[in-house]
Every structure is written in structure tokens, then in C-alpha cells.
Amino acid sequence: QAAPAEASSLLRKEARLMLDYQTVRVQGDSPIDLVGFHVYVPVTEGISVGAGLMGPLIAGQYGGFMGASVGIQGRFRLGGPVVALAALAAGGGAGGRSPEHAKKLSGTGSFVRGQLALGYDAGDFMVGAGMSSIKFRRSLIDSSQLNLFLDIPFSYLSGSYAQRGQPLSGADDQRAAQEMGETMLSVSLDNYRQLRAQGSYTGTVRTGEFQFSHFLTPDLFWFANFASAYAGLPTYNQLLGGVGWRWRLAPSWRLYAQLGLGSGGYAPEQIDTGPGLLVYPKLSAEFALSKNLGLAFSAGYLSAPKGSSRNPTYGLTLTRHLRSGQGGDAAPAP
């Protein structure tokens, strides 16, 4: 008699990704638009907690302004696909046209933000609109405005805390391969060499970067990337998201192309990213150090379409591939 099949011990957890957008009035100055990237995890029926980042794109001259927050959100279904949302968050942020202007624009750097909105739940996503209020303490930002959002549910597999550091069982490994696919965690040292710089800083910006990438197909992936400068222009920062593709050139070599869009900079008087919008295409050639670890050399071109900043880039990346032993792009160790 055949032995019964081993059951998986992994649990499926739910979460939501919210992208939102608003244009915020600034007292006595140009408005600033803010795009937000938030992740919420439910803690009980209708109540979630989360964290997020926000930065400007195309309004004003505040490139490099960025805020981070934690908060709580409530969801209440009013009937059919209509959902009411209420959220409250607190955090910190800073930025401005110059270091001196940043003191007026950002005040103490701490802020609170509230949101009331209605959404239409289409199942795979939810879209909606409402009002948001944001106030920075002792600053020029104290405004209520229209808020638009896109909300996308997603799920992931998780094991018990008691099993941390242990290899997956055969059943868990097979389930992860079938349901989760491949993820990459990357740490990079990148260098932005400015061309014809119009800001007061004209040297190379050197950043440390962290990137999360997840494959939608065997070779198509989406990514989120956060970078902050450690030399050249410390406190320069940027947040990018986008898509990429992988080519398998040889057993130990992979080529990646990705295109990122997002917000970043410092003060436009020092590095001119204008309102903050960035476009960053990049190519990387990765050599497999082992089955799950790769070292890559990259080259790209970072530009601010609404500013004058233009930067050829080059860097070095160490990547950890997270995937089941039953599947994925399992390159052999060289």
C-alpha cells in the first residue's frame, strides 16, 4: 500500500499593495504632487496595518523630497463592489529646492496623513477616489486635496516561526515551486556620473541600492528599488519601480534588462532632477557564483525628463535568488 502523500505546512497569507496620487498645496509656493507606494497586511476583519513611501513626480521643483510612514487602514463594504476606506498614518520626510528651503517646506520633518475614500472592487484590483489631508509640523505643507488610488491584492506563502532556518519539506518545496515562482533580492553599489551638470554639485553620486524583484513568467519580472547615496552627495535618494526581462546566455551567465520609473534627487539647486521624475534603463550581466547567488556588472542611463540631470551609470550587484529546489532557473555552480 502506497504511503499517504505528505501535506504542506505552509500557510497562505493575504496582503494589499496600494498606489495613490495627490497634488498638495504649499503655502506661498508651487504645489507638490505626491505618489505613494503602500503595503497593508490585515490584522483582523476589515482592519489592516502597513507602511509606505511617497515622493513627487511632475509638479513643483522639489526633486528629492521623500516621506515614509506607518499607519492603519479600515475597509467597510457598503454593498456590492463599493468599498469605503479610512486610513491614518504618521511618519517623517524632508526635501526642498535647497537645504535652506527644505527647512521651510518640511518643518520638523514629522507629518500626519488621513484619508477617506470610496473604491470600486473589481476582484483583481480596486480603483477609487476620496479626500486626503497631510500636515507637516511647522512647515508650509498643510493641505486637503483629492486623492486617487489603485489597490491590488496579493498573497504569499509563509511557514511557522518555529521552522525558521530549516529547509523546506518535499511537499512545501513543491508547493512553493508551483505557486510562488522565483524572487530576487539584490544589493548594489551604483555610480552616477553626471553629464553637463547644472546644479552646484558636479561630481559622481555613489549609491547603495536594495532591489526586490519577482518573476511573473520564467523570464519577465517586476521590481521595486530604493537607493541612497553613501558618497559624493550623501542623502541623495530615489525610489523606482518597473519591469525587466532575463536572457539565459550560458549555464553560468544571465543578461538582464530593466526599465525603472520613479522619483528621486536631493535639492534641485545641487542636482537638478526638477520635480523628481526619473527614468532609468539598465543592463546587467550576471555570473552564477552558486545555484542561488550571482554577481553582476551593470551599465545604464539615469535621467530626469523634467530637469537637466543626465547620468551614465555603472555598478556591481550581488543577488540572492529565492526559489524552490524543484523549479526556477537553477544554474549550476561554476
C-alpha positions as CSV (number, residue, x, y, z in Angstrom):
1,Q,0.0,0.0,0.0
2,A,1.4,3.4,-1.0
3,A,2.2,5.8,1.8
4,P,-0.1,8.8,2.1
5,A,1.1,12.0,0.4
6,E,2.9,14.4,2.7
7,A,0.9,17.5,3.4
8,S,2.3,21.0,3.1
9,S,2.7,23.0,6.3
10,L,2.9,26.4,4.5
11,L,0.1,28.9,5.1
12,R,-1.3,31.3,2.5
13,K,-1.3,34.9,3.8
14,E,-3.1,37.9,2.2
15,A,-1.8,41.5,1.7
16,R,-2.5,44.5,-0.5
17,L,-0.4,47.0,-2.5
18,M,-1.8,50.5,-2.8
19,L,-0.6,53.1,-5.2
20,D,-2.1,56.6,-4.7
21,Y,-1.6,60.1,-6.1
22,Q,-2.5,63.6,-4.9
23,T,-1.4,67.2,-5.6
24,V,-0.7,69.1,-2.4
25,R,-0.9,72.8,-1.9
26,V,2.2,74.6,-0.5
27,Q,1.6,77.9,1.2
28,G,3.1,80.7,-0.9
29,D,4.8,78.3,-3.3
30,S,4.2,75.9,-6.1
31,P,2.1,72.8,-5.3
32,I,3.9,69.4,-4.9
33,D,2.4,66.2,-6.3
34,L,3.0,63.0,-4.3
35,V,2.8,59.4,-5.5
36,G,2.6,56.8,-2.7
37,F,3.6,53.2,-2.5
38,H,2.0,51.4,0.5
39,V,1.7,47.7,1.6
40,Y,-1.1,46.7,4.0
41,V,-1.4,43.4,5.9
42,P,-4.7,42.5,7.6
43,V,-4.7,42.0,11.4
44,T,-8.5,41.4,11.8
45,E,-11.6,41.6,9.7
46,G,-11.6,44.9,7.9
47,I,-8.6,46.4,9.7
48,S,-5.0,46.4,8.2
49,V,-1.7,47.9,9.2
50,G,1.0,48.9,6.8
51,A,3.9,51.1,5.8
52,G,4.7,53.2,2.7
53,L,6.9,55.7,0.9
54,M,5.9,58.8,-1.1
55,G,7.7,61.2,-3.4
56,P,7.0,63.9,-6.1
57,L,6.9,63.4,-9.9
58,I,5.9,66.3,-12.1
59,A,4.7,69.3,-10.0
60,G,6.9,72.0,-8.5
61,Q,10.7,71.9,-8.2
62,Y,11.1,69.6,-5.2
63,G,13.1,66.7,-6.6
64,G,14.5,64.5,-3.8
65,F,11.6,65.2,-1.4
66,M,10.6,61.9,0.1
67,G,8.5,60.7,3.1
68,A,8.0,57.3,4.9
69,S,5.1,56.4,7.2
70,V,3.3,53.6,9.1
71,G,-0.4,53.5,9.5
72,I,-3.7,51.7,10.0
73,Q,-6.5,51.3,7.4
74,G,-10.1,50.3,7.7
75,R,-12.2,48.8,4.9
76,F,-16.0,48.6,5.0
77,R,-18.1,47.1,2.2
78,L,-21.1,49.3,1.6
79,G,-22.9,46.9,-0.8
80,G,-21.9,45.1,-4.0
81,P,-18.5,46.2,-5.2
82,V,-18.5,49.6,-3.4
83,V,-16.0,49.8,-0.5
84,A,-15.3,52.7,1.9
85,L,-11.8,53.2,3.1
86,A,-10.5,55.2,6.1
87,A,-6.8,55.5,6.9
88,L,-4.5,57.3,9.3
89,A,-0.7,57.4,9.1
90,A,2.3,59.1,10.7
91,G,5.9,59.4,9.5
92,G,8.7,61.6,8.5
93,G,10.1,63.2,5.4
94,A,12.1,66.1,4.0
95,G,13.1,67.9,0.9
96,G,13.1,71.2,-1.0
97,R,14.8,73.3,-3.7
98,S,17.8,73.9,-1.4
99,P,18.8,72.8,2.1
100,E,17.6,76.1,3.4
101,H,14.3,75.9,1.6
102,A,13.8,72.3,2.9
103,K,13.6,73.7,6.5
104,K,10.5,75.7,5.4
105,L,8.9,73.1,3.2
106,S,9.4,70.2,5.6
107,G,9.4,71.9,9.0
108,T,10.4,69.4,11.7
109,G,10.1,66.6,9.2
110,S,7.3,64.8,11.0
111,F,3.8,64.5,9.4
112,V,0.4,63.0,9.8
113,R,-1.9,62.0,7.0
114,G,-5.5,61.0,6.9
115,Q,-7.6,59.5,4.0
116,L,-11.4,59.0,3.4
117,A,-12.3,57.4,0.1
118,L,-14.7,55.2,-1.9
119,G,-13.5,52.3,-4.1
120,Y,-14.9,50.0,-6.8
121,D,-13.7,46.5,-6.2
122,A,-13.3,44.6,-9.5
123,G,-11.9,41.5,-7.8
124,D,-8.3,41.5,-9.1
125,F,-7.9,45.2,-8.3
126,M,-9.8,48.2,-6.8
127,V,-9.8,51.8,-8.0
128,G,-11.2,54.8,-6.2
129,A,-11.1,58.4,-5.1
130,G,-11.6,60.4,-2.0
131,M,-10.0,63.1,0.1
132,S,-6.7,63.1,1.9
133,S,-5.2,65.6,4.4
134,I,-1.5,65.9,5.1
135,K,0.2,68.2,7.5
136,F,4.0,68.6,8.2
137,R,4.7,70.1,11.7
138,R,5.9,73.7,11.5
139,S,6.0,73.7,7.7
140,L,4.4,75.1,4.6
141,I,2.6,71.8,3.9
142,D,-0.9,71.7,5.5
143,S,-3.4,70.7,2.8
144,S,-6.5,68.7,2.0
145,Q,-7.0,67.5,-1.6
146,L,-8.4,64.9,-4.0
147,N,-6.7,61.5,-3.7
148,L,-6.8,58.8,-6.4
149,F,-5.8,55.2,-5.8
150,L,-5.2,51.8,-7.2
151,D,-5.4,48.8,-4.8
152,I,-4.0,45.4,-5.8
153,P,-4.4,42.3,-3.6
154,F,-1.7,39.7,-3.5
155,S,-0.9,36.6,-1.5
156,Y,2.2,34.8,-0.3
157,L,3.2,31.5,1.5
158,S,4.6,31.6,5.0
159,G,5.8,28.9,7.4
160,S,5.7,28.9,11.2
161,Y,8.3,30.9,13.2
162,A,9.4,27.7,14.9
163,Q,10.6,26.3,11.5
164,R,12.9,29.4,10.7
165,G,16.2,28.5,9.2
166,Q,15.1,24.9,8.3
167,P,15.0,23.6,4.7
168,L,11.5,23.1,3.2
169,S,10.0,19.7,3.3
170,G,9.4,18.0,0.0
171,A,5.7,18.9,0.0
172,D,6.4,22.6,0.9
173,D,9.1,22.8,-1.7
174,Q,6.9,21.5,-4.5
175,R,4.0,23.8,-3.4
176,A,6.3,26.9,-3.4
177,A,7.6,26.0,-6.9
178,Q,4.1,25.7,-8.2
179,E,2.5,28.8,-6.5
180,M,5.2,31.3,-5.8
181,G,7.9,31.2,-8.6
182,E,11.2,33.0,-8.3
183,T,12.2,36.1,-6.4
184,M,15.5,38.0,-6.4
185,L,16.9,40.2,-3.6
186,S,19.8,42.4,-4.8
187,V,22.2,44.7,-3.1
188,S,24.2,47.1,-5.4
189,L,26.9,49.7,-5.4
190,D,26.0,52.1,-8.2
191,N,27.7,55.2,-9.6
192,Y,26.0,58.1,-11.4
193,R,28.5,60.1,-13.4
194,Q,26.9,63.5,-14.2
195,L,26.9,65.0,-17.7
196,R,27.0,68.8,-18.1
197,A,25.7,69.2,-14.5
198,Q,23.7,72.4,-13.9
199,G,23.5,72.1,-10.1
200,S,26.1,73.2,-7.7
201,Y,27.3,69.6,-7.2
202,T,29.0,68.3,-10.4
203,G,30.8,65.1,-9.2
204,T,29.8,61.4,-9.2
205,V,27.0,60.3,-7.0
206,R,27.7,56.9,-5.4
207,T,24.7,55.0,-4.1
208,G,23.9,51.8,-2.2
209,E,20.7,50.1,-3.5
210,F,18.3,47.4,-2.5
211,Q,16.0,45.8,-5.1
212,F,13.2,43.3,-4.8
213,S,12.3,41.5,-8.0
214,H,9.6,38.9,-8.6
215,F,9.1,36.9,-11.8
216,L,5.7,36.9,-13.4
217,T,6.8,34.3,-16.0
218,P,10.1,32.3,-16.2
219,D,11.9,35.5,-17.6
220,L,9.6,38.5,-17.1
221,F,9.8,40.3,-13.7
222,W,8.7,43.4,-11.9
223,F,10.8,45.2,-9.4
224,A,11.0,47.9,-6.7
225,N,14.3,49.6,-6.0
226,F,15.4,52.0,-3.2
227,A,18.7,53.8,-3.4
228,S,20.5,56.3,-1.1
229,A,23.9,57.9,-1.6
230,Y,26.8,57.0,0.6
231,A,29.4,59.2,-1.1
232,G,29.5,62.2,-3.4
233,L,26.2,63.7,-2.4
234,P,25.0,62.0,0.9
235,T,21.3,62.0,1.5
236,Y,20.5,61.8,-2.3
237,N,17.8,59.2,-2.5
238,Q,15.4,57.6,-5.1
239,L,12.6,55.1,-5.3
240,L,11.9,53.3,-8.6
241,G,9.6,50.6,-9.9
242,G,9.4,48.9,-13.2
243,V,9.7,45.7,-15.3
244,G,12.5,43.7,-16.7
245,W,13.5,40.6,-18.8
246,R,16.1,37.9,-18.4
247,W,18.1,36.1,-21.2
248,R,19.9,32.8,-20.4
249,L,23.1,33.1,-22.4
250,A,25.1,30.1,-21.0
251,P,24.8,27.8,-17.9
252,S,26.5,30.3,-15.7
253,W,25.7,33.6,-17.4
254,R,22.4,35.6,-17.5
255,L,21.7,39.0,-19.0
256,Y,19.0,41.3,-17.5
257,A,17.4,44.4,-19.0
258,Q,15.1,46.6,-16.9
259,L,13.3,49.9,-17.1
260,G,12.6,51.8,-13.9
261,L,10.3,54.9,-13.4
262,G,10.1,56.8,-10.1
263,S,11.1,59.8,-8.0
264,G,14.4,61.0,-6.6
265,G,17.2,63.5,-6.2
266,Y,18.3,65.9,-3.4
267,A,17.8,69.6,-3.8
268,P,17.4,70.8,-7.4
269,E,19.9,73.6,-6.7
270,Q,22.5,71.0,-6.1
271,I,21.4,68.2,-8.5
272,D,18.7,69.2,-10.9
273,T,16.1,66.4,-11.1
274,G,13.4,69.1,-11.4
275,P,10.1,67.9,-9.7
276,G,11.7,64.5,-9.2
277,L,10.6,62.3,-12.1
278,L,13.3,59.7,-13.0
279,V,13.7,57.2,-15.9
280,Y,16.3,54.5,-15.6
281,P,17.0,51.8,-18.2
282,K,19.8,49.4,-17.2
283,L,21.5,46.3,-18.5
284,S,23.2,43.7,-16.2
285,A,25.4,40.7,-16.9
286,E,25.3,38.2,-14.1
287,F,27.7,35.3,-13.3
288,A,26.4,32.4,-11.2
289,L,28.7,32.1,-8.1
290,S,26.4,29.2,-7.0
291,K,22.9,27.9,-7.6
292,N,21.3,30.8,-5.7
293,L,23.9,33.5,-5.7
294,G,25.0,35.7,-8.5
295,L,27.4,38.6,-9.1
296,A,26.5,41.2,-11.8
297,F,28.1,44.1,-13.6
298,S,25.7,46.8,-14.8
299,A,25.5,49.9,-17.0
300,G,22.7,52.2,-17.6
301,Y,21.5,55.8,-18.1
302,L,19.6,57.7,-15.4
303,S,17.8,60.8,-16.5
304,A,15.3,63.4,-15.1
305,P,13.0,64.3,-18.0
306,K,11.7,67.5,-16.4
307,G,15.2,68.5,-15.1
308,S,18.7,68.7,-16.5
309,S,20.2,65.7,-14.7
310,R,21.7,63.1,-17.1
311,N,23.8,60.3,-15.7
312,P,25.6,57.4,-17.3
313,T,25.8,54.7,-14.6
314,Y,27.9,51.7,-13.8
315,G,27.8,49.3,-10.8
316,L,28.2,46.0,-9.1
317,T,25.4,43.8,-7.8
318,L,25.2,40.8,-5.5
319,T,21.9,38.9,-6.0
320,R,20.3,36.1,-3.9
321,H,17.8,34.0,-5.9
322,L,14.9,32.7,-3.8
323,R,13.2,29.7,-5.4
324,S,12.2,26.2,-4.8
325,G,14.7,23.4,-5.5
326,Q,12.0,21.8,-7.7
327,G,12.0,24.6,-10.3
328,G,13.2,28.0,-11.4
329,D,16.3,29.0,-13.2
330,A,18.6,26.7,-11.4
331,A,22.0,27.5,-12.9
332,P,24.7,25.1,-11.8
333,A,27.6,26.3,-9.7
334,P,30.6,27.2,-11.9
